Amino acid sequence: MDSPEELFTTLFESTHQALLAYAVRRVADPADAADVVAETFLVAWRRLDDVPPGDQARPWLFGVARRVLANLYRGERRRTALAERLRESLSEVVVPPDLAPVEVAMAALRPDDQELLRLVAWEELARDEIALVLGIPKATVRVRLHRARQRLAAQMAALERDGSVPPHVPAPRRAGDTQQRGPQVTRNGTDGHVVIGRAPARLGVEEAR
């Protein structure tokens, strides 16, 4: 039987890259991402007996990292409260020209919708894995994901109607995991995992599975 140190080493080697990518995509400073990963593995070490075996370990760690990030966000909100109030006082919102339309639309969604779509598009998680990350039933994931896609499609349509973007805007290219990208998501018909490509996202499509 493997020792705790050996189990933890195996866990770290098999998941730390995916976990770091998860954190980097959600913070502005890479140093914060490293702190999130370190804190997540500290929790994993303390709760090593609770870590599920096999493929379930990665989404379990994502769930821990999500809670670590929530603590980080709360601290950032306290430190930037004045800046938030100043931004809210602006009468006009200027969209930065370098933002892709899907990113502008994503920013208009609720945080829960954004996180759900990112788990699908960025982390390439299936619905059962997302359920484990978020701590909710798989059926709830299916409903929320469908609604989030509908809201994203509505935001994209609103941008086109307002003239903020031209119709039929191509999806943003997939950068080398250093630049955030929108949810260009399709699913294969076997295991429910996502496939991310360069084609425009298929938005608002009812999930039959």
C-alpha positions in Angstrom: 0.0 0.0 0.0 1.3 3.4 -1.0 2.3 5.8 1.8 0.5 9.2 2.1 3.6 10.9 0.7 3.5 8.7 -2.3 -0.2 9.1 -2.9 0.2 12.9 -2.6 3.1 12.9 -5.0 1.1 11.0 -7.6 -1.8 13.3 -7.1 0.3 16.4 -7.6 2.1 15.1 -10.7 -1.1 14.1 -12.4 -3.1 17.3 -11.7 -0.9 20.3 -10.9 -0.7 21.5 -14.5 -4.4 21.4 -15.1 -5.0 23.1 -11.7 -2.5 25.9 -12.5 -4.2 26.5 -15.8 -7.5 26.7 -14.0 -6.2 29.3 -11.6 -4.3 31.4 -14.2 -7.4 31.8 -16.2 -9.3 33.3 -13.3 -6.8 35.8 -11.8 -5.0 38.9 -13.1 -1.6 38.1 -11.5 0.1 34.8 -12.1 1.6 35.0 -8.6 -2.0 34.8 -7.3 -2.5 31.7 -9.4 0.5 30.1 -7.8 -0.8 30.9 -4.3 -4.2 29.4 -5.2 -2.6 26.2 -6.4 -0.4 26.0 -3.3 -3.3 26.5 -1.0 -5.4 23.9 -2.9 -2.7 21.3 -2.5 -2.3 22.2 1.1 -6.0 21.4 1.6 -5.6 18.2 -0.4 -2.7 17.1 1.9 -4.8 17.8 5.0 -7.8 15.9 3.5 -5.9 13.2 1.6 -8.3 10.6 2.7 -11.2 12.6 1.2 -9.6 12.9 -2.3 -11.6 10.6 -4.7 -9.6 8.1 -6.7 -8.8 8.1 -10.4 -10.3 10.7 -12.8 -12.5 12.1 -10.0 -9.5 13.7 -8.3 -9.1 16.5 -10.8 -12.7 17.9 -10.5 -12.5 17.5 -6.7 -9.4 19.7 -6.7 -11.1 22.2 -9.0 -13.8 22.4 -6.4 -11.3 23.1 -3.6 -9.6 25.7 -5.9 -12.9 27.4 -6.5 -13.4 27.9 -2.8 -9.8 29.2 -2.4 -10.5 31.6 -5.3 -13.7 32.8 -3.6 -11.7 33.8 -0.5 -9.2 35.6 -2.8 -11.9 37.4 -4.6 -13.5 38.6 -1.3 -10.1 40.0 -0.2 -9.7 41.8 -3.5 -13.2 43.2 -3.3 -12.4 44.7 0.1 -9.1 46.2 -1.2 -10.8 47.7 -4.4 -14.1 48.8 -2.9 -13.4 52.5 -3.7 -12.4 51.7 -7.3 -15.6 49.7 -7.8 -17.7 52.7 -6.6 -15.9 55.0 -9.0 -16.5 52.6 -11.9 -20.2 52.3 -11.0 -20.5 56.1 -11.1 -19.5 56.3 -14.8 -22.4 57.2 -17.0 -20.9 55.4 -20.1 -19.2 52.1 -20.5 -16.5 52.1 -23.2 -15.7 48.6 -24.5 -12.0 48.1 -24.9 -11.3 47.6 -28.6 -9.1 44.5 -28.1 -11.9 42.5 -26.4 -13.5 39.8 -28.5 -17.3 40.1 -28.8 -17.9 36.8 -27.0 -15.8 38.1 -24.1 -17.8 41.3 -24.0 -21.0 39.2 -23.9 -19.6 36.9 -21.3 -18.8 39.9 -19.0 -22.4 40.8 -19.1 -23.5 37.5 -17.6 -23.9 36.6 -14.0 -20.8 35.2 -12.3 -22.4 31.8 -11.9 -23.1 31.6 -15.7 -19.6 32.8 -16.5 -18.0 30.1 -14.3 -20.3 27.4 -15.7 -19.4 28.2 -19.3 -15.7 28.5 -18.4 -15.7 25.0 -16.8 -17.1 23.7 -20.1 -15.0 25.7 -22.6 -11.7 26.1 -20.7 -11.4 23.1 -18.5 -13.2 20.8 -20.9 -15.2 19.2 -18.1 -18.3 16.9 -18.7 -21.5 17.6 -16.8 -20.8 14.9 -14.2 -17.4 16.5 -13.5 -18.9 20.0 -13.3 -21.5 18.7 -10.8 -18.6 17.5 -8.6 -16.8 20.9 -8.9 -19.9 22.9 -8.0 -21.4 20.5 -5.6 -24.7 20.3 -7.3 -26.7 17.5 -9.1 -25.8 16.6 -12.7 -29.4 17.4 -13.7 -29.0 20.9 -12.3 -25.8 21.4 -14.3 -27.7 20.5 -17.5 -30.5 23.0 -16.8 -28.1 25.8 -15.8 -25.8 25.2 -18.7 -28.7 25.4 -21.2 -29.9 28.6 -19.6 -26.4 30.1 -19.5 -25.9 29.4 -23.2 -29.3 31.0 -24.0 -28.3 34.1 -22.0 -24.9 34.3 -23.8 -26.6 34.0 -27.2 -29.0 36.8 -26.2 -26.1 39.0 -25.2 -24.4 38.3 -28.5 -27.6 39.1 -30.4 -28.0 42.4 -28.4 -24.4 43.4 -29.3 -25.2 42.9 -33.0 -28.5 44.8 -32.7 -26.7 47.7 -31.0 -24.0 47.8 -33.6 -21.3 47.0 -31.1 -20.1 44.2 -33.3 -20.8 43.3 -36.9 -23.0 40.3 -37.6 -21.4 36.9 -37.9 -18.3 37.8 -36.0 -15.7 34.9 -36.1 -14.9 33.3 -32.8 -11.7 34.5 -31.2 -8.6 32.4 -31.9 -7.4 30.0 -29.2 -4.3 31.5 -27.7 -1.6 29.5 -26.0 -3.5 29.4 -22.7 -2.2 32.9 -21.8 -5.2 34.8 -23.1 -8.7 34.2 -22.0 -11.0 32.8 -24.7 -14.7 32.6 -25.0 -16.9 29.4 -24.9 -16.5 28.0 -28.4 -18.0 24.7 -27.4 -19.3 21.6 -29.2 -19.7 18.2 -27.6 -19.0 14.8 -29.0 -21.8 12.2 -29.0 -20.1 9.6 -26.8 -18.9 10.9 -23.4 -20.3 14.4 -23.3 -16.9 16.1 -23.2 -16.4 19.3 -25.0 -14.4 19.9 -28.1 -13.0 23.4 -28.5 -12.2 24.6 -32.0 -11.8 27.7 -34.1 -15.3 27.7 -35.4 -17.9 30.1 -33.9 -19.6 28.9 -30.8 -22.9 27.1 -31.1 -24.9 29.1 -28.7 -28.3 28.4 -27.1 -28.6 24.8 -28.4 -30.8 22.6 -26.3 -28.8 19.7 -24.8 -30.5 16.4 -25.5 -28.1 14.4 -23.4 
